[in-house]
Amino acid sequence: MTPTPPLRPLGLLFALLVPLSWAPARAGELPTVEPAAVGMSKDVLAELDAVVDARIKKREVAGAITVVARKGKVVYFRAAGAFKKDSIVRIYSMSKPITVAAALLLVDEGKLSLEAPVAKYLPQFADLKVEGAKAKTATMTVRQLMQHTAGFSYGFFGNTAVDKRYRAENVLDRGSSLEALTKKLSSMPLLHEPGTRWHYSLSIDVLGRLIEVIAKQPLSAFLKARLFDPLDMRDTGFFVPKASVPRFVANYAAGGFVLDRPATSQFLTKPGLDSGGGGLVSTARDYMIFALMLAQGGVWQGKRILRAETVRRMTTNSLPKELLPLRLGPAPMLGLGFGLGVSVRISHADGRAALGEWAWSGAASTSFFVAPKQELVMVNMIQRMPFWSGLDLAIRPLVYRAAAVRKLEPAGGPR
């Protein structure tokens, strides 16, 4: 679903079950209960083992780490194949909800407004034009950055003049900076008028720079101080520290071909550009903590991180009908709306998910979802590129069935 910066310079590539235990110091950090204690079927959850193992046997994935929680408690945590429970993976575009949540911290503090012009914080975006248009564009807002309606593109999906310019300028140069990225983007035309189209883009990276300007510190430092440390997301960051390299796993193509080896990966070095749109590595444990915090209305272990109303706003569709259906590639993403950094299920176009489910994924086929009414959270970490939804689509219905969600709510139209 979600492309992100490639493994090597732009244009080269598009862009976790043998049970194992953590060391004793790590045990019990995620609240864990027997499935029956929260209304889940242990037998149905056990079916996940066979589904994942079959995919590994067919060499569709090298391994997987799957975590399922209900009512804030983990009921299933299993690693298989080449991965262990504490393996570090590239999460690519699953970085986006984290960066959006970080920006929303500033909203909660009154330092940032969703409806404010981006140019209020980044003046270089005051005078933009759309490719091929003579008139000045409408005002681009902070909300539009979070929604992918700001008018930017990505550079490696399409072949428009804007995409070609992004590639020529190497806008996501890992060795540069967010300041340099925004300077480049502000000198280029937009792909479309802000607010008139949903187009997956570099807008969350622009949001990352906006955070830096307001917070007066690098995005990596802000994320660590305001999210990763308070949530004890100890293995999440923009590179893999030397001591953690033995836990960093390879990235693969279909059939087991290795695309990025841990010993030689670019993720072993600290980047100049903190890509909030796709540059983070993490673990299943860390991401489950982040997802549970949001699922619990912005609270983790009694500590409030975000206001409940802010989380509700983030996870509620805010796109008008005329901007639907979402498209990421030629096929429409039917039944999905979009909140702030996450997709939101607004109708049962595919019958695989409950209304109100919000989710996102990453280019190496990592994924997560939260079904608020069912109080379900799932994080699934694999490493396969380009993006492949096969495992997620196979296990998600089992998670719902284990929660006895036998009949989903009646279909509803876009809000």
Rosetta blueprint (number, residue, H / E / L):
1 M L
2 T L
3 P L
4 T L
5 P L
6 P L
7 L L
8 R L
9 P L
10 L L
11 G L
12 L L
13 L L
14 F L
15 A L
16 L L
17 L L
18 V L
19 P L
20 L L
21 S L
22 W L
23 A L
24 P H
25 A H
26 R H
27 A L
28 G L
29 E L
30 L L
31 P L
32 T E
33 V L
34 E L
35 P H
36 A H
37 A H
38 V H
39 G L
40 M L
41 S L
42 K H
43 D H
44 V H
45 L H
46 A H
47 E H
48 L H
49 D H
50 A H
51 V H
52 V H
53 D H
54 A H
55 R H
56 I H
57 K H
58 K L
59 R L
60 E L
61 V L
62 A L
63 G E
64 A E
65 I E
66 T E
67 V E
68 V E
69 A E
70 R E
71 K L
72 G L
73 K E
74 V E
75 V E
76 Y E
77 F E
78 R E
79 A E
80 A E
81 G E
82 A L
83 F L
84 K L
85 K L
86 D L
87 S L
88 I E
89 V E
90 R E
91 I L
92 Y H
93 S H
94 M H
95 S H
96 K H
97 P H
98 I H
99 T H
100 V H
101 A H
102 A H
103 A H
104 L H
105 L H
106 L H
107 V H
108 D H
109 E L
110 G L
111 K L
112 L L
113 S L
114 L L
115 E L
116 A L
117 P E
118 V H
119 A H
120 K H
121 Y L
122 L L
123 P H
124 Q H
125 F H
126 A L
127 D L
128 L L
129 K E
130 V E
131 E L
132 G L
133 A L
134 K L
135 A L
136 K E
137 T L
138 A L
139 T L
140 M L
141 T E
142 V H
143 R H
144 Q H
145 L H
146 M H
147 Q H
148 H L
149 T L
150 A L
151 G L
152 F L
153 S L
154 Y L
155 G L
156 F L
157 F L
158 G L
159 N L
160 T L
161 A H
162 V H
163 D H
164 K H
165 R H
166 Y H
167 R H
168 A H
169 E H
170 N L
171 V L
172 L L
173 D L
174 R L
175 G L
176 S L
177 S L
178 L H
179 E H
180 A H
181 L H
182 T H
183 K H
184 K H
185 L H
186 S H
187 S L
188 M L
189 P L
190 L E
191 L L
192 H L
193 E L
194 P L
195 G L
196 T L
197 R L
198 W L
199 H L
200 Y L
201 S L
202 L L
203 S H
204 I H
205 D H
206 V H
207 L H
208 G H
209 R H
210 L H
211 I H
212 E H
213 V H
214 I H
215 A H
216 K L
217 Q L
218 P L
219 L H
220 S H
221 A H
222 F H
223 L H
224 K H
225 A H
226 R H
227 L H
228 F H
229 D H
230 P H
231 L H
232 D L
233 M L
234 R L
235 D L
236 T L
237 G E
238 F L
239 F L
240 V L
241 P L
242 K H
243 A H
244 S H
245 V H
246 P H
247 R H
248 F E
249 V L
250 A L
251 N E
252 Y E
253 A L
254 A H
255 G H
256 G H
257 F L
258 V E
259 L E
260 D E
261 R L
262 P L
263 A L
264 T L
265 S L
266 Q H
267 F H
268 L H
269 T L
270 K L
271 P L
272 G L
273 L L
274 D L
275 S L
276 G L
277 G L
278 G L
279 G L
280 L L
281 V E
282 S E
283 T L
284 A H
285 R H
286 D H
287 Y H
288 M H
289 I H
290 F H
291 A H
292 L H
293 M H
294 L H
295 A H
296 Q L
297 G L
298 G L
299 V E
300 W E
301 Q L
302 G L
303 K E
304 R E
305 I L
306 L L
307 R L
308 A H
309 E H
310 T H
311 V H
312 R H
313 R H
314 M H
315 T L
316 T L
317 N L
318 S L
319 L L
320 P L
321 K H
322 E H
323 L H
324 L L
325 P L
326 L E
327 R E
328 L L
329 G L
330 P L
331 A L
332 P E
333 M E
334 L L
335 G L
336 L E
337 G E
338 F E
339 G L
340 L L
341 G L
342 V L
343 S E
344 V E
345 R E
346 I L
347 S L
348 H L
349 A L
350 D L
351 G L
352 R L
353 A L
354 A L
355 L L
356 G L
357 E L
358 W E
359 A E
360 W E
361 S E
362 G L
363 A L
364 A L
365 S L
366 T L
367 S E
368 F E
369 F E
370 V E
371 A E
372 P L
373 K L
374 Q L
375 E L
376 L E
377 V E
378 M E
379 V E
380 N E
381 M E
382 I L
383 Q L
384 R E
385 M L
386 P L
387 F L
388 W L
389 S L
390 G H
391 L H
392 D H
393 L H
394 A H
395 I H
396 R H
397 P H
398 L H
399 V H
400 Y H
401 R H
402 A H
403 A L
404 A L
405 V L
406 R L
407 K L
408 L L
409 E L
410 P L
411 A L
412 G L
413 G L
414 P L
415 R L
